[in-house]
């Protein structure tokens, strides 16, 4: 298991018990031999996370963590990335996909 690469796996949960319907996205890191194994591992861990207020939607996306320096996980190592084609300008893109005003997360709200 020591030589297996790291993967970041993004899971989406439907939250219940809130005044409005809400969703949570989590990214969990695991060591695995493949994308499929990484997703299967995280889905098993997901069973412990789920409860009456968090229900796994069945959506999972894996990212192979590539550490360009060959060292172990640490500060500055990218653990997840998603690329999406879009003709939207940056403000419209962020408003559509990331900064709708309904998120429950800390963010700067600024493009970097």
Secondary structure, DSSP 8 states (H G I E B T S, - for coil): -TTSEEEEEEEEEEE-SSSS-EEEEEEEEEEESSHHHHHHHHHHHHHHH-BTTEEEEEEEEEEE---TTS--S-TT-----------S-HHHHHHHHT-SS---S----S--
